[in-house]
Amino acid sequence: MSKSYSSPTFDDEDEYPKVTQSDLDRATFRVGLKPAPRKRRVTILLDTVLIEYFRAKAGGRGYQTLINDTLRQSVEREELEESLRRIIREELDSAQPAAA
């Protein structure tokens, strides 16, 4: 005799369980099937002026977190810029009349 498992079905978006910050904090991040660390400890040499800038800007928050956020935003901005350039090139190519 086999027991079948059926996940709950939801007819309305409002019936889905809400994901909270505590749910995310307990989540296991994975790459493939292996758990992936959220952060990795590294040693890096930065200019003193940069460190002082981020410490002053961070205020009560950790300056290392601010550096991490700034680096992440830079990567995301670069990915966005690359995508926009690709889309614009594709649109310009499709708008040019075909050579006869």
Protein Blocks (a to p, Z undefined) as FASTA:
>chain_A
ZZdddddddfbfklpccddfklmmmpccdehjbccdfbdcddddddfklmmmmmmmnmma
cfklmmmmmmmmmmmmmmmmmmmmmmmmmmmmmmpccdZZ
